[in-house]
Amino acid sequence: MVRLAMTQPQAPRQRPTWVTLMAAMMLLYGGMTLVSALFTLREPRAAAVVAIENVAQSSTQPELQQKLDRINEVILAHYRSTIRTGALISICVALYTLYAVAAILSRDRHGRLLALGVGGVGIVYELGGLPYGVAMARLAAIDGAPLLAKAFIDSGKQPPGTNPGELAAKLHTAIVAPPIVAALLGVGWCLAMMVYFGGRRGRAVYGLDVPPTAGG
């Protein structure tokens, strides 16, 4: 007779290297998300567009710095409640991720299911926050890209053969692109996690795939 695969997960007898690596990456992701969300709740300005904020802090021109600061203030005025809501959601996602990591590292039999849940929640989280991230970046880029172009030109860092209009257009793309790239990387990581834990390797680790044996 042929023994059927087990349907109830079992506590792993060993922890393969790939499980440890996945758990470590989940720990890093959950920890960074939690710290970032807590800091954003305390200071919503922390969610300001990075390209604008970095230039504002490093600029030695008071007038330019004030203009860049005003751009961030406009963003906060439009999205303050959204930023705080997003931070609260981020805290929930981070805590759930850390809980899943604890289950995986302690060899809890529900670790695989929790990891798959983190993957699913992570995809929704990344895609759900993408429209707001892009909207904030576009709002910053409208006035911020020309100011950044001016800062590059005044500092002599303008790329050769590039006129101010072309430079501003490139900077506009550079300001809008980061939230899209970050979301795609996040979704890709979540998919990889779901493939590993949901596939043959994950099933084998948690005792769901027992090699069939023939017996007479």
C-alpha positions in Angstrom: 0.0 0.0 0.0 1.1 3.6 -0.5 1.3 5.9 2.5 -0.3 9.3 1.8 1.3 12.6 2.7 0.6 13.9 6.2 -1.9 16.8 6.3 -1.0 18.2 9.7 2.3 20.2 10.1 4.9 18.8 12.4 7.5 20.6 14.5 10.7 20.6 12.4 13.3 18.2 13.6 16.0 20.3 12.1 16.4 23.8 10.7 18.0 23.9 7.3 20.2 26.8 6.3 17.7 28.3 4.0 15.1 28.5 6.8 17.6 30.3 9.1 18.5 32.8 6.3 14.8 33.4 5.6 14.1 34.0 9.3 17.1 36.3 9.6 15.9 38.4 6.7 12.4 38.5 8.2 13.8 39.6 11.5 15.7 42.4 9.7 12.7 43.5 7.8 10.4 43.4 10.8 12.8 45.2 13.0 13.6 48.0 10.5 9.9 48.4 9.7 9.0 48.6 13.4 11.7 51.2 14.2 10.8 53.3 11.2 7.1 53.2 12.0 7.7 54.2 15.6 9.9 57.1 14.6 7.4 58.2 12.0 4.6 58.3 14.6 6.8 60.4 16.8 7.9 62.7 14.0 5.8 62.5 10.8 8.4 64.6 9.0 10.6 61.4 8.9 8.3 60.2 6.1 9.3 63.2 3.9 10.8 62.4 0.5 14.4 61.4 1.1 15.9 63.2 -1.9 14.4 66.4 -0.8 15.2 66.0 2.9 18.9 65.1 2.2 19.5 68.2 0.1 17.6 70.4 2.5 19.9 69.2 5.4 23.1 69.5 3.4 22.4 72.7 1.6 24.5 75.7 2.6 22.1 78.1 0.9 19.5 79.3 3.4 17.0 80.3 0.7 17.2 76.9 -1.0 16.9 75.1 2.3 13.8 77.1 3.3 12.2 76.3 -0.1 12.9 72.6 0.3 11.6 72.7 3.8 8.4 74.3 2.6 7.9 71.5 0.1 8.0 69.0 2.9 5.6 71.0 4.9 3.1 71.0 2.0 3.5 67.2 1.8 2.8 66.8 5.5 -0.2 69.1 5.3 -1.7 66.9 2.6 -0.8 63.5 4.0 -0.3 63.8 7.7 -3.2 61.6 8.6 -2.2 59.1 5.9 1.3 59.0 7.2 0.2 58.3 10.7 -2.3 55.6 9.6 0.5 54.0 7.5 2.8 54.0 10.5 0.2 52.2 12.6 -0.3 49.6 9.9 3.5 49.2 9.6 3.7 48.5 13.3 1.1 45.7 13.0 2.9 44.2 10.0 6.2 44.4 11.8 4.9 42.8 15.0 3.3 40.0 13.0 6.5 39.4 11.1 8.5 39.2 14.3 6.0 36.8 15.8 6.4 34.6 12.7 10.2 34.8 13.1 9.9 33.6 16.7 7.8 30.7 15.7 10.2 29.7 12.9 13.3 29.9 15.1 11.6 28.0 18.0 10.6 25.3 15.5 7.0 25.7 16.2 4.9 23.6 13.9 2.9 26.6 12.8 6.0 28.5 11.6 5.4 27.6 7.9 1.8 28.8 8.0 2.8 32.1 9.7 5.6 32.6 7.2 3.1 32.2 4.3 0.9 34.7 6.1 3.8 37.2 6.3 4.3 36.8 2.6 0.7 37.4 1.8 0.3 40.3 4.2 3.6 41.8 3.0 2.4 41.8 -0.7 -0.8 43.6 0.3 1.2 46.0 2.5 3.7 46.9 -0.2 1.1 47.3 -2.9 -1.4 49.1 -0.7 1.1 51.7 0.3 2.5 52.2 -3.1 -0.1 54.7 -4.4 0.4 57.0 -1.4 4.2 56.8 -1.7 4.1 57.7 -5.4 1.6 60.5 -4.8 3.8 62.0 -2.1 6.9 61.7 -4.3 5.2 63.3 -7.3 4.0 66.2 -5.1 7.6 66.7 -4.0 9.0 66.4 -7.5 6.8 69.1 -9.0 8.6 71.9 -7.2 11.5 69.9 -5.8 13.1 68.7 -9.1 13.7 72.3 -10.4 15.2 73.3 -7.0 17.4 70.3 -6.9 18.5 71.0 -10.5 19.4 74.5 -9.5 21.4 73.2 -6.5 23.4 70.9 -8.8 24.1 73.6 -11.3 25.1 76.1 -8.6 27.5 73.6 -7.0 29.0 72.7 -10.4 27.7 69.1 -10.3 25.6 69.3 -13.4 26.3 66.4 -15.8 28.1 67.6 -19.0 25.9 68.2 -21.9 22.7 68.4 -19.8 20.6 71.5 -19.8 18.6 72.6 -16.7 15.3 71.3 -18.2 16.7 67.8 -18.9 18.4 67.7 -15.5 15.1 68.6 -13.8 13.3 65.9 -15.7 15.8 63.3 -14.7 15.6 64.4 -11.1 11.8 64.2 -11.2 12.1 60.6 -12.2 14.8 60.0 -9.5 12.4 61.4 -6.8 9.4 59.3 -8.0 11.2 56.1 -8.6 12.3 55.0 -5.0 8.9 54.1 -3.6 8.2 52.0 -6.8 11.5 50.2 -6.6 11.1 49.6 -2.9 7.6 48.2 -3.4 8.8 45.9 -6.2 11.7 44.6 -4.1 9.3 44.0 -1.1 6.9 42.1 -3.3 9.7 40.1 -4.8 11.0 39.1 -1.4 7.5 38.1 -0.2 7.0 36.0 -3.3 10.4 34.3 -2.7 9.4 33.5 0.9 6.1 32.1 -0.2 7.8 29.9 -2.8 10.3 28.5 -0.3 7.9 27.9 2.6 5.0 27.0 0.4 6.9 24.7 -1.9 8.4 21.2 -1.6 11.2 22.4 0.7 8.9 24.0 3.2 6.5 21.1 3.2 9.3 18.7 3.8 10.7 20.7 6.7 7.3 20.7 8.4 6.5 17.1 7.8 3.8 17.6 5.2 5.5 15.6 2.5 6.4 12.1 3.6 8.1 10.2 0.8 5.6 7.4 -0.3 6.7 3.9 0.6 5.3 0.7 -0.9 4.5 -2.1 1.4 2.9 -5.5 0.8 
